[in-house]
Amino acid sequence: MDETLLKQLAAGKYLLVTTFKKDGTGVPTPVWVVPDGGALGVWTAADSWKVKRIRNRADVLVGPCDVRGNPAGPQVPATAEICDLATARRYRPLLKRKYGLIGRLLLLGSRLRRGEAGSIAIRITLTD
C-alpha cells in the first residue's frame, strides 16, 4: 500500500468512491473523508444506495475529486467495509474537526433527521 497516496486521499476535502451494481456498472459518489489509521473513513446515510452496493460487493475504486464528483486524479482499487455504530461515533468528531461549522451542522441535521443509527461509517482500505 502506498502511504503517500493514502495520506493525500485522507487530506483531500472529498473522496470519489465508485461502488458497483450487480451488473458491474460503476456508480461514483463524492463523500467526505477522514484518516483512520492505515485506511480511510467515510460517513453516510445507512439507507443509501452506496451502502447497499457495498454490502453486495466490497471492492470499490477511490480517488480525489471536487464537491460535484469530478475526478481530480486517478482512481485506485480498494475494499470497503461497513462498520459498527462505535466506529461511526469515532468518525463524528474527526469529521467535525476537519469540516468545521459545515461539518457540525450536517452531522447535527443528520442526527435530528435520522437518529444516531441512521448514519454509518465505511472503512476503506487501499488494495495493492
N, C-alpha and C positions, 0 to 999 in steps of 0.2 A: 504494500500500500504506500502511496506517495503522501508523506506527511505534509509536504508543502502544499499540494493540491487540497488536502483535507482542511488545512488552516485557511487557505484562500476561500474555499467554499463556505466555511463556517463564518468567516469575517464578512462575507457579502451580505447585502441587505435582503436579497431574495435568492431563492434556490429554485431552479426549474426541476421539478420531479415528474418524470414521464412514467406513468403506470400503464399496464397493458390490459386490454379487454380480452375476453376468452378467445376471440378470433385473431388475436395478435396485434391489433391496431393500437398504436401508442397514443396516449392522452396526456399531453404536457400541462402541468399546473404550476404557477408560481406560488411559493409559500415562504413564510418567514423561517429563518434557520438560526439555531444556536449550536455551539460546540457541545459535545457530550463525550468527553474522553477521546477515544480513538474513533469516534463516529460523529454523525450529525443528528441533531434533534429538530423535529418539526412538530407542529401542534395544529390540529384541525378538528372540525366537527365530526363527532363519532359516526354520524349517519351519511357522511359524504361519499360520493362515488369512488373517490380515490382509495378510501378505506376498504370498500367492498372489493375493488380490484386487487388491492394488496393482499387481502385475505385469500383470494383465488390464485394469485401469482406474486410471489415476493420479490422477483427480480425487477429492478427499475433502472432508469437512467437518470443521472443528476448532473447539473451544470449551472453555471451562473446565468442570471437573467435580470431583466428590469421588471418593474411592477406589472407590466402587461404580459409578461411571459416571453418577451423577445430574447432569444439566446444571446448571451454576451461572451460566449466561449463554447468549447466543445463539451458534449455530454459524455459521461463515463459510466460504466456499469456499476451497480450497487445492489445491495439487498436491503429490503425494508422489513421492519418488524413492528407489529402493533404492540404497544407497551401497556402496562397496567396503570391504574389510577395514580399510584405513588410516583411513577415516572412523570406523568402529566403534571402532578403537583410540583415536582422538582423543576420542570421546564418553565413554569409560570414566572418565577422571579427572574430567571435568565432572560426571558422574553421582555419583561418589564424593564430590566436594566438596559438591554440592547435597543429597544424600540421606544423608550421614553414615554411621554404622555400618550402618544397614539397607541402604543402597546398596552398601557394601563387601561385606557378607555375600551379598547377592543376586548381585552380579557374580562373586564367588568361586564360589558354588554353581553358577552357570550355566557358568562356565569348566570346573569339575570334571565336571559332568554332560554338557555338550555339546561341550566343547573351544572353542578360540578362534573357529573358523569357525562354530560353532553359533548365534551371535548376530550380528545385523546391525544396521546403522544405517539409519534412514529420515530423509531430509531433507525437511521440509515447508515449502513456500513459499506464503504467502498470495497469493491472486489478487484482482484488482480487481473 
